[in-house]
């Protein structure tokens, strides 16, 4: 099996590449996860050339402009990357009958439901990022080829900058400076934090089980829900930093892009296919253990 991963240098792409090459890999899967310098998804000729040269059995489309606030400032770029490039890739994959897995987001919902979202709930995006990802979903479906759309949420990993790493960097600074400055984290945004390694594992299994050809929509997020404040407090405690984490409201920390107040995902449909996502707390513990090896400066007590 040959799998092409777009956005190969992002969190999900790097985890997919690591899983395909790491311990336990059987060698039956050949995975290519190029970064933007190797494959720019906004250039149709590069996309077509990659498909014709590599001849993948499936494509996992993880490339996206995921900086939610940047999308508000650079609307045209967000539309180009998240919507137009996705539409072009979906058309090419459909034309060549290549199964496409499109990684989307919980932010397509407005948060008004107040309980975990299932696949049949109607998207109502609040931000440019959310709207362009929703347009990407629609484009994948409209292309008519074999595909699966996978919504996930609040992705974090040991790679790059993300909420989990940012919180621990802030905790370390506070502790090392001796200021005792508390971390202030919003407590009125609730979602399903998802460890990129768990998501990558699920995506690979979906391709192996040919769910990439099912023309279905799935939610894939670590089980359960918590607020950003609860996630941050758990991270700081697991990493051994004695730094207070204070709950604040979204209104006290305004950002350019609107976030849904509640965007937890129900991944029951995926579990019904035999791919169950572990609870978010267990995943967070695994992340901190791994981070202790990769970034020992961020973990005082692994």
Residue frames as qw, qx, qy, qz and C-alpha x, y, z in Angstrom:
[[0.000, 0.888, 0.460, 0.000, 0.00, 0.00, 0.00],
 [0.420, 0.152, 0.022, 0.894, 1.25, 3.46, -0.95],
 [0.156, -0.848, -0.483, 0.150, -0.07, 6.48, 0.93],
 [0.321, 0.417, 0.023, 0.850, 0.54, 10.12, 0.05],
 [0.320, -0.719, -0.485, 0.381, 0.15, 12.58, 2.93],
 [0.227, 0.719, 0.092, 0.651, -0.18, 16.27, 2.18],
 [0.351, -0.816, 0.175, -0.424, 1.08, 18.66, 4.84],
 [0.884, -0.001, -0.423, 0.198, 3.75, 16.17, 5.77],
 [0.403, 0.248, -0.455, 0.755, 5.63, 18.58, 8.03],
 [0.459, -0.510, 0.038, -0.727, 2.59, 19.40, 10.16],
 [0.462, -0.363, 0.667, -0.459, 1.62, 17.65, 13.39],
 [0.882, 0.142, 0.329, -0.307, -0.51, 14.93, 11.80],
 [0.734, 0.609, -0.298, -0.032, 1.80, 14.45, 8.83],
 [0.130, 0.623, -0.718, 0.282, 4.85, 13.97, 11.03],
 [0.602, -0.213, 0.658, -0.399, 3.03, 11.47, 13.23],
 [0.898, 0.353, 0.097, -0.244, 1.86, 9.52, 10.18],
 [0.555, 0.658, -0.498, 0.100, 5.39, 9.41, 8.84],
 [0.166, -0.525, 0.747, -0.372, 6.74, 8.29, 12.21],
 [0.787, -0.028, 0.482, -0.385, 4.17, 5.51, 12.53],
 [0.859, 0.482, -0.084, -0.148, 4.90, 4.23, 9.04],
 [0.531, 0.615, -0.524, 0.254, 8.65, 4.08, 9.72],
 [0.289, -0.606, 0.563, -0.482, 8.84, 3.37, 13.43],
 [0.107, -0.157, 0.960, -0.206, 8.82, 0.25, 15.62],
 [0.488, 0.327, 0.714, -0.382, 6.01, -2.11, 14.73],
 [0.510, 0.596, -0.208, -0.585, 5.84, -0.98, 11.11],
 [0.861, 0.079, 0.502, 0.006, 5.47, -4.01, 8.86],
 [0.225, -0.360, 0.595, 0.682, 6.94, -2.48, 5.72],
 [0.333, 0.463, 0.795, 0.206, 3.73, -3.26, 3.87],
 [0.134, 0.931, 0.332, -0.075, 2.93, 0.46, 3.74],
 [0.512, 0.108, 0.122, 0.844, 5.03, 2.94, 1.79],
 [0.071, -0.897, -0.403, 0.167, 4.17, 6.44, 2.99],
 [0.436, 0.265, 0.090, 0.855, 5.36, 9.72, 1.49],
 [0.213, -0.849, -0.431, 0.218, 4.70, 12.83, 3.58],
 [0.476, 0.326, 0.085, 0.813, 6.21, 15.81, 1.73],
 [0.146, -0.607, -0.332, 0.707, 6.24, 19.28, 3.21],
 [0.363, 0.848, 0.230, -0.310, 5.19, 22.39, 1.36],
 [0.024, -0.724, 0.513, 0.459, 8.61, 22.86, -0.26],
 [0.230, -0.114, 0.920, 0.298, 8.21, 19.45, -1.90],
 [0.014, -0.460, -0.814, -0.355, 4.48, 19.57, -2.59],
 [0.138, 0.159, 0.212, -0.954, 2.53, 22.83, -2.53],
 [0.255, 0.433, 0.863, -0.053, -1.14, 21.85, -2.65],
 [0.257, 0.767, 0.216, -0.546, -2.08, 25.27, -4.03],
 [0.167, 0.558, -0.589, -0.561, -0.18, 24.43, -7.25],
 [0.883, 0.200, 0.200, -0.374, -2.36, 22.00, -9.29],
 [0.698, 0.552, -0.455, -0.034, 0.51, 20.90, -11.53],
 [0.018, 0.483, -0.801, 0.354, 2.54, 19.82, -8.49],
 [0.670, -0.066, 0.543, -0.503, -0.41, 17.86, -7.13],
 [0.880, 0.388, -0.045, -0.272, -1.00, 16.06, -10.42],
 [0.480, 0.602, -0.626, 0.122, 2.70, 15.30, -10.84],
 [0.262, -0.396, 0.766, -0.434, 2.89, 13.87, -7.31],
 [0.801, 0.090, 0.406, -0.430, -0.07, 11.58, -7.92],
 [0.825, 0.511, -0.196, -0.143, 1.22, 10.37, -11.28],
 [0.327, 0.616, -0.678, 0.233, 4.78, 9.84, -10.02],
 [0.246, -0.315, 0.787, -0.470, 4.04, 8.25, -6.64],
 [0.569, -0.106, -0.670, -0.465, 0.83, 6.46, -7.70],
 [0.210, -0.207, 0.717, -0.632, -0.66, 6.24, -4.21],
 [0.203, -0.329, -0.918, -0.087, -3.27, 3.72, -3.11],
 [0.240, -0.832, -0.500, 0.015, -4.80, 6.53, -1.02],
 [0.254, 0.475, -0.139, 0.831, -4.22, 10.18, -0.13],
 [0.392, -0.671, -0.518, 0.357, -4.52, 11.65, 3.37],
 [0.217, 0.668, 0.129, 0.700, -5.08, 15.38, 2.95],
 [0.540, -0.614, -0.397, 0.417, -3.74, 16.99, 6.13],
 [0.346, 0.095, 0.066, 0.931, -2.38, 20.20, 4.59],
 [0.127, -0.837, -0.503, -0.176, -4.27, 23.28, 5.81],
 [0.113, 0.468, -0.246, 0.841, -3.91, 26.80, 7.11],
 [0.551, -0.474, -0.683, 0.068, -4.81, 26.01, 10.71],
 [0.231, -0.132, -0.349, 0.899, -3.89, 29.29, 12.42],
 [0.033, 0.699, 0.714, -0.005, -7.44, 30.36, 13.17],
 [0.094, -0.839, -0.155, 0.512, -6.63, 34.01, 13.85],
 [0.224, -0.350, 0.534, 0.736, -4.34, 34.31, 10.84],
 [0.200, 0.401, 0.815, 0.366, -7.21, 33.11, 8.66],
 [0.019, 0.855, 0.452, -0.252, -9.23, 36.13, 9.80],
 [0.139, -0.759, 0.215, 0.598, -6.42, 38.42, 8.63],
 [0.029, 0.384, -0.724, -0.573, -5.59, 36.55, 5.41],
 [0.709, 0.281, 0.425, -0.488, -8.97, 35.52, 4.11],
 [0.674, 0.589, -0.316, -0.315, -7.86, 34.98, 0.52],
 [0.197, 0.478, -0.852, 0.084, -4.99, 32.73, 1.55],
 [0.446, -0.052, 0.778, -0.439, -7.23, 30.72, 3.88],
 [0.763, 0.421, 0.195, -0.450, -9.72, 30.17, 1.06],
 [0.526, 0.621, -0.548, -0.190, -6.95, 29.24, -1.37],
 [0.079, 0.378, -0.902, 0.194, -5.36, 26.65, 0.94],
 [0.345, 0.030, 0.814, -0.466, -8.35, 25.22, 2.78],
 [0.642, 0.470, 0.399, -0.456, -11.06, 25.36, 0.12],
 [0.586, 0.686, -0.268, -0.337, -9.67, 25.78, -3.40],
 [0.141, 0.521, -0.841, -0.036, -6.67, 23.46, -3.02],
 [0.445, -0.001, 0.839, -0.313, -8.86, 20.84, -1.39],
 [0.697, 0.515, 0.235, -0.439, -11.39, 21.06, -4.22],
 [0.485, 0.666, -0.513, -0.241, -8.68, 20.63, -6.87],
 [0.071, -0.363, 0.921, -0.121, -7.09, 17.68, -5.04],
 [0.582, 0.180, 0.679, -0.409, -10.51, 16.05, -4.64],
 [0.692, 0.596, -0.036, -0.406, -11.25, 16.40, -8.36],
 [0.346, 0.597, -0.715, -0.113, -7.90, 14.91, -9.37],
 [0.250, -0.193, 0.913, -0.259, -8.25, 12.00, -6.92],
 [0.676, 0.342, 0.462, -0.461, -11.80, 11.35, -8.15],
 [0.607, 0.641, -0.307, -0.355, -10.65, 11.38, -11.77],
 [0.374, 0.467, -0.801, 0.033, -7.98, 8.77, -11.01],
 [0.836, -0.319, -0.363, -0.260, -10.17, 6.81, -8.55],
 [0.445, 0.216, -0.633, 0.595, -7.76, 7.38, -5.68],
 [0.494, -0.691, -0.527, 0.034, -9.42, 7.23, -2.23],
 [0.172, 0.533, -0.203, 0.803, -9.06, 10.55, -0.40],
 [0.494, -0.590, -0.558, 0.310, -9.16, 11.08, 3.37],
 [0.102, 0.669, 0.020, 0.736, -9.79, 14.74, 4.18],
 [0.434, -0.317, -0.595, 0.598, -8.90, 15.93, 7.69],
 [0.124, -0.688, -0.262, -0.665, -11.42, 18.55, 8.84],
 [0.156, 0.187, -0.523, 0.817, -12.29, 20.25, 12.11],
 [0.168, -0.548, -0.759, 0.309, -14.75, 20.52, 15.00],
 [0.048, -0.388, -0.113, 0.913, -14.82, 24.26, 14.33],
 [0.121, -0.231, -0.659, -0.706, -17.36, 23.74, 11.53],
 [0.342, -0.630, -0.696, -0.029, -19.93, 23.80, 14.38],
 [0.047, -0.708, 0.009, -0.704, -21.14, 26.91, 16.19],
 [0.234, 0.123, -0.738, 0.621, -21.14, 25.36, 19.67],
 [0.467, -0.239, 0.082, -0.847, -24.81, 26.02, 20.38],
 [0.730, -0.129, -0.619, -0.259, -25.77, 22.35, 20.74],
 [0.440, -0.625, 0.414, -0.493, -24.21, 21.99, 24.19],
 [0.841, -0.222, 0.490, -0.063, -23.47, 18.27, 23.88],
 [0.404, -0.334, 0.691, 0.499, -21.08, 16.24, 21.69],
 [0.531, 0.531, -0.216, -0.624, -21.61, 16.66, 17.98],
 [0.716, 0.081, 0.685, 0.109, -22.35, 13.66, 15.77],
 [0.320, -0.046, 0.612, 0.722, -21.76, 13.39, 12.04],
 [0.106, 0.599, 0.715, 0.344, -25.36, 14.23, 11.15],
 [0.156, -0.778, -0.314, 0.521, -25.37, 17.59, 12.93],
 [0.455, 0.810, 0.241, 0.280, -25.53, 20.65, 10.68],
 [0.569, -0.087, -0.072, 0.814, -22.35, 22.73, 10.44],
 [0.019, 0.961, 0.235, 0.143, -22.62, 26.44, 11.20],
 [0.691, 0.058, -0.145, 0.706, -19.08, 27.86, 11.00],
 [0.240, -0.906, -0.242, 0.252, -18.28, 31.02, 12.94],
 [0.296, -0.735, 0.336, 0.509, -14.86, 31.96, 11.51],
 [0.489, 0.676, -0.425, -0.350, -13.00, 32.19, 8.22],
 [0.033, -0.378, 0.925, -0.005, -11.01, 29.08, 9.15],
 [0.468, 0.174, 0.801, -0.330, -14.15, 27.13, 9.96],
 [0.616, 0.612, 0.141, -0.476, -15.96, 28.30, 6.84],
 [0.401, 0.636, -0.590, -0.294, -13.11, 27.39, 4.50],
 [0.139, -0.217, 0.962, -0.087, -12.72, 23.94, 6.07],
 [0.559, 0.373, 0.612, -0.417, -16.47, 23.39, 5.68],
 [0.564, 0.678, -0.192, -0.430, -16.14, 24.42, 2.03],
 [0.113, 0.486, -0.857, -0.126, -13.37, 21.85, 1.74],
 [0.412, 0.079, 0.866, -0.272, -15.70, 19.17, 3.09],
 [0.616, 0.574, 0.293, -0.453, -18.36, 20.11, 0.56],
 [0.396, 0.686, -0.500, -0.350, -15.83, 20.04, -2.28],
 [0.111, -0.295, 0.949, 0.007, -14.62, 16.55, -1.36],
 [0.504, 0.309, 0.741, -0.320, -18.19, 15.25, -1.35],
 [0.541, 0.699, 0.063, -0.464, -19.07, 17.03, -4.60],
 [0.102, 0.584, -0.719, -0.362, -16.05, 15.58, -6.44],
 [0.887, 0.123, -0.072, -0.438, -17.79, 12.21, -6.30],
 [0.550, 0.415, -0.719, 0.098, -14.70, 10.05, -5.84],
 [0.777, -0.345, -0.506, 0.144, -14.00, 7.50, -3.11],
 [0.117, 0.552, -0.334, 0.755, -13.41, 9.44, 0.08],
 [0.533, -0.586, -0.570, 0.216, -13.81, 9.80, 3.81],
 [0.006, -0.735, 0.118, -0.668, -14.09, 13.10, 5.67],
 [0.673, -0.312, -0.552, 0.382, -12.60, 13.00, 9.17],
 [0.163, -0.842, 0.042, -0.513, -13.31, 15.78, 11.65],
 [0.684, -0.175, -0.499, 0.502, -10.98, 16.08, 14.59],
 [0.268, -0.914, -0.159, -0.258, -10.41, 18.63, 17.37],
 [0.388, -0.872, 0.280, -0.106, -7.83, 20.54, 19.39],
 [0.934, 0.209, -0.173, 0.232, -4.87, 18.61, 17.97],
 [0.245, -0.873, 0.417, -0.055, -1.58, 18.67, 19.88],
 [0.953, 0.149, -0.147, 0.218, 1.74, 16.80, 19.65],
 [0.650, -0.533, 0.112, 0.530, 5.42, 17.04, 20.51],
 [0.512, 0.230, 0.393, 0.728, 5.99, 18.69, 17.13],
 [0.092, 0.522, 0.280, 0.801, 5.85, 22.42, 16.51],
 [0.111, -0.041, 0.418, -0.901, 3.77, 24.91, 18.44],
 [0.429, -0.432, -0.682, -0.406, 0.35, 24.01, 19.71],
 [0.497, -0.704, -0.036, -0.506, -1.80, 24.68, 22.77],
 [0.902, -0.399, -0.128, 0.103, -0.25, 21.93, 24.92],
 [0.711, 0.131, -0.109, 0.683, 3.35, 22.92, 24.20],
 [0.051, 0.635, 0.004, 0.771, 2.53, 26.63, 24.63],
 [0.651, -0.686, -0.097, -0.309, 1.00, 25.99, 28.06],
 [0.889, -0.315, -0.071, 0.324, 4.03, 24.07, 29.28],
 [0.519, 0.370, -0.046, 0.769, 6.43, 26.68, 27.91],
 [0.222, -0.716, -0.019, -0.661, 4.50, 29.34, 29.82],
 [0.816, -0.565, -0.100, -0.077, 4.53, 27.20, 32.98],
 [0.822, -0.014, -0.104, 0.559, 8.29, 26.72, 32.72],
 [0.258, 0.548, -0.038, 0.794, 8.90, 30.45, 32.28],
 [0.483, -0.724, -0.058, -0.489, 6.77, 31.28, 35.28],
 [0.893, -0.427, -0.078, 0.123, 8.54, 28.71, 37.45],
 [0.755, 0.130, -0.056, 0.640, 12.06, 29.58, 36.31],
 [0.121, 0.621, -0.014, 0.775, 11.57, 33.32, 36.72],
 [0.317, -0.215, -0.706, 0.595, 10.29, 32.72, 40.23],
 [0.195, -0.183, -0.048, -0.962, 7.50, 35.18, 39.66],
 [0.182, 0.275, 0.870, -0.367, 4.73, 32.75, 40.47],
 [0.363, 0.244, -0.186, -0.880, 2.79, 34.43, 37.70],
 [0.606, 0.212, 0.724, -0.252, -0.38, 32.35, 37.15],
 [0.071, 0.063, 0.748, 0.657, -1.45, 31.11, 33.76],
 [0.449, 0.360, 0.322, -0.751, -4.79, 32.51, 32.62],
 [0.010, -0.001, 0.893, 0.449, -6.73, 30.11, 30.41],
 [0.524, -0.081, -0.180, -0.829, -10.26, 30.31, 29.05],
 [0.227, 0.009, 0.917, -0.329, -12.71, 28.07, 30.88],
 [0.569, 0.443, 0.398, -0.567, -15.77, 28.63, 28.70],
 [0.583, 0.493, -0.503, -0.405, -14.51, 26.85, 25.57],
 [0.709, -0.203, 0.651, -0.180, -15.12, 23.10, 25.72],
 [0.669, 0.508, -0.426, -0.336, -13.90, 20.52, 23.23],
 [0.986, -0.107, 0.127, 0.026, -12.15, 17.18, 22.73],
 [0.083, -0.798, 0.563, 0.199, -8.34, 17.50, 22.94],
 [0.964, 0.254, 0.070, -0.042, -6.79, 15.05, 20.48],
 [0.506, -0.567, 0.544, 0.355, -3.27, 13.64, 20.56],
 [0.490, 0.632, -0.393, -0.454, -1.93, 13.74, 17.00],
 [0.004, 0.321, -0.944, -0.073, -0.38, 10.31, 17.43],
 [0.416, 0.263, 0.808, -0.324, -3.80, 8.80, 18.21],
 [0.544, 0.657, 0.093, -0.514, -5.36, 10.60, 15.25],
 [0.283, 0.590, -0.674, -0.341, -2.59, 9.40, 12.92],
 [0.203, -0.098, 0.971, -0.081, -3.08, 5.83, 14.14],
 [0.511, 0.468, 0.588, -0.417, -6.79, 6.08, 13.40],
 [0.464, 0.702, -0.206, -0.499, -6.20, 7.54, 9.93],
 [0.118, 0.437, -0.862, -0.228, -3.80, 4.75, 8.98],
 [0.310, 0.129, 0.919, -0.204, -6.25, 2.12, 10.17],
 [0.529, 0.592, 0.293, -0.533, -9.02, 3.76, 8.16],
 [0.405, 0.629, -0.513, -0.421, -6.93, 3.52, 5.02],
 [0.029, -0.261, 0.964, 0.023, -5.93, -0.08, 5.77],
 [0.351, 0.310, 0.824, -0.318, -9.61, -1.01, 6.30],
 [0.141, 0.296, 0.633, 0.701, -10.60, 0.82, 3.07],
 [0.024, -0.752, -0.550, 0.362, -12.83, 3.23, 4.96],
 [0.117, -0.459, 0.230, 0.850, -11.18, 5.84, 2.73],
 [0.082, -0.077, -0.730, -0.674, -13.48, 4.58, -0.03],
 [0.008, -0.427, -0.867, 0.257, -16.65, 4.60, 2.05],
 [0.051, -0.487, -0.323, -0.810, -17.89, 8.09, 1.06],
 [0.531, -0.677, -0.509, 0.037, -18.66, 8.65, 4.73],
 [0.025, -0.750, 0.249, -0.612, -18.09, 11.29, 7.36],
 [0.758, -0.315, -0.502, 0.273, -16.41, 10.36, 10.65],
 [0.247, -0.891, 0.227, -0.305, -15.46, 12.13, 13.85],
 [0.855, 0.033, -0.363, 0.369, -12.06, 11.14, 15.27],
 [0.065, -0.726, 0.335, -0.597, -11.13, 12.77, 18.57],
 [0.259, 0.072, -0.849, 0.455, -9.99, 11.49, 21.92],
 [0.382, -0.554, -0.711, -0.204, -13.03, 10.55, 23.97],
 [0.370, -0.640, -0.477, 0.475, -14.68, 12.90, 26.41],
 [0.181, 0.801, 0.171, 0.544, -14.63, 16.67, 26.75],
 [0.516, -0.527, -0.293, 0.609, -13.00, 19.36, 28.83],
 [0.124, 0.987, 0.071, -0.072, -12.43, 23.08, 28.82],
 [0.552, 0.649, -0.304, 0.426, -9.18, 24.69, 27.73],
 [0.288, -0.707, 0.439, -0.473, -8.61, 25.54, 31.41],
 [0.898, -0.269, 0.297, -0.179, -9.13, 21.92, 32.50],
 [0.892, 0.373, -0.070, 0.244, -6.74, 20.70, 29.81],
 [0.275, 0.739, -0.362, 0.497, -4.11, 23.27, 30.83],
 [0.545, -0.615, 0.402, -0.402, -4.45, 22.46, 34.53],
 [0.982, -0.059, 0.180, -0.018, -4.04, 18.74, 33.80],
 [0.726, 0.561, -0.185, 0.353, -0.96, 19.40, 31.64],
 [0.005, -0.763, 0.417, -0.494, 0.76, 21.53, 34.27],
 [0.742, -0.457, 0.385, -0.303, 0.09, 18.93, 36.98],
 [0.981, 0.156, 0.082, 0.077, 1.27, 16.00, 34.84],
 [0.614, 0.608, -0.225, 0.451, 4.48, 17.84, 33.94],
 [0.691, -0.355, -0.392, 0.494, 5.19, 18.66, 37.58],
 [0.203, 0.380, -0.048, 0.901, 5.10, 22.45, 37.40],
 [0.234, -0.577, -0.639, 0.452, 3.83, 24.19, 40.55],
 [0.015, 0.000, 0.181, 0.983, 2.20, 27.08, 38.75],
 [0.353, 0.442, 0.612, -0.553, -1.39, 28.23, 39.33],
 [0.054, 0.201, 0.703, 0.680, -3.75, 27.99, 36.37],
 [0.214, 0.359, 0.450, -0.790, -6.64, 30.45, 36.62],
 [0.299, 0.516, 0.763, 0.250, -9.93, 30.18, 34.72],
 [0.081, 0.397, -0.003, -0.914, -10.98, 33.23, 32.72],
 [0.597, 0.588, 0.480, -0.262, -13.74, 33.94, 30.21],
 [0.596, 0.377, 0.440, 0.556, -13.33, 34.27, 26.47],
 [0.073, 0.941, 0.233, 0.233, -14.41, 37.87, 26.83],
 [0.472, -0.831, 0.187, 0.227, -11.40, 38.55, 29.06],
 [0.441, -0.392, 0.619, 0.518, -9.01, 37.25, 26.40],
 [0.644, 0.652, 0.180, -0.358, -10.50, 38.35, 23.07],
 [0.481, -0.181, 0.670, 0.536, -9.09, 36.92, 19.84],
 [0.231, 0.297, -0.387, -0.842, -9.72, 37.92, 16.19],
 [0.446, -0.045, -0.770, -0.453, -11.56, 34.69, 15.32],
 [0.698, -0.288, 0.215, -0.619, -14.69, 33.46, 17.06],
 [0.162, 0.181, -0.968, 0.058, -14.40, 29.99, 18.61],
 [0.642, -0.384, -0.507, -0.429, -17.36, 27.72, 19.32],
 [0.420, -0.575, 0.450, -0.539, -18.12, 27.59, 23.03],
 [0.712, -0.164, 0.655, -0.190, -18.76, 23.85, 22.86],
 [0.613, 0.538, -0.434, -0.383, -17.36, 21.69, 20.05],
 [0.458, -0.308, 0.830, -0.084, -16.78, 18.26, 21.61],
 [0.561, 0.288, -0.584, -0.511, -17.05, 15.44, 19.10],
 [0.830, -0.100, 0.470, -0.284, -18.78, 12.06, 19.43],
 [0.214, 0.520, -0.760, -0.326, -16.55, 9.48, 17.70],
 [0.689, -0.012, 0.642, -0.336, -19.00, 6.61, 18.11],
 [0.807, 0.531, -0.026, -0.258, -19.36, 5.97, 14.37],
 [0.385, 0.653, -0.648, 0.070, -15.63, 5.36, 14.08],
 [0.355, -0.334, 0.800, -0.350, -15.69, 3.12, 17.16],
 [0.824, 0.227, 0.334, -0.398, -18.45, 1.15, 15.45],
 [0.745, 0.586, -0.313, -0.060, -15.92, 0.33, 12.72],
 [0.929, -0.171, -0.160, 0.288, -13.50, -1.02, 15.32],
 [0.471, 0.359, -0.191, 0.783, -11.39, 2.14, 15.73],
 [0.444, -0.815, -0.370, 0.029, -11.94, 3.47, 19.24],
 [0.256, 0.658, -0.262, 0.658, -10.27, 6.65, 20.49],
 [0.539, -0.286, -0.632, 0.477, -9.01, 6.51, 24.09],
 [0.240, -0.896, -0.352, 0.125, -10.08, 9.12, 26.68],
 [0.305, 0.861, -0.118, 0.389, -8.43, 12.52, 26.39],
 [0.490, -0.793, 0.334, -0.143, -6.88, 12.25, 29.87],
 [0.892, -0.147, 0.365, 0.225, -5.08, 9.01, 29.02],
 [0.666, 0.603, 0.141, 0.416, -3.81, 10.52, 25.79],
 [0.036, -0.938, 0.179, -0.293, -2.54, 13.59, 27.65],
 [0.715, -0.581, 0.386, 0.052, -0.54, 11.37, 30.02],
 [0.858, 0.180, 0.326, 0.353, 1.03, 9.57, 27.05],
 [0.389, 0.841, 0.036, 0.375, 1.90, 12.92, 25.49],
 [0.309, -0.889, 0.299, -0.160, 3.67, 14.18, 28.61],
 [0.837, -0.309, 0.408, 0.194, 5.66, 10.94, 28.88],
 [0.739, 0.444, 0.268, 0.429, 6.77, 11.33, 25.28],
 [0.133, 0.937, -0.038, 0.319, 7.49, 15.03, 25.73],
 [0.620, -0.730, 0.276, 0.081, 9.78, 14.19, 28.65],
 [0.789, -0.044, 0.415, 0.451, 12.07, 12.49, 26.12],
 [0.489, 0.610, 0.342, 0.522, 11.69, 15.00, 23.27],
 [0.035, 0.734, -0.059, 0.676, 11.58, 18.24, 25.31],
 [0.615, -0.318, -0.601, 0.399, 12.91, 17.50, 28.82],
 [0.147, 0.098, -0.214, 0.961, 13.01, 21.24, 29.52],
 [0.445, -0.297, -0.225, -0.814, 9.20, 21.26, 29.56],
 [0.824, -0.348, -0.390, -0.220, 8.65, 18.36, 31.94],
 [0.166, -0.661, 0.576, -0.452, 9.89, 18.62, 35.51],
 [0.470, -0.174, 0.815, -0.290, 8.38, 15.29, 36.60],
 [0.417, 0.148, -0.704, -0.556, 7.62, 12.74, 33.83]]
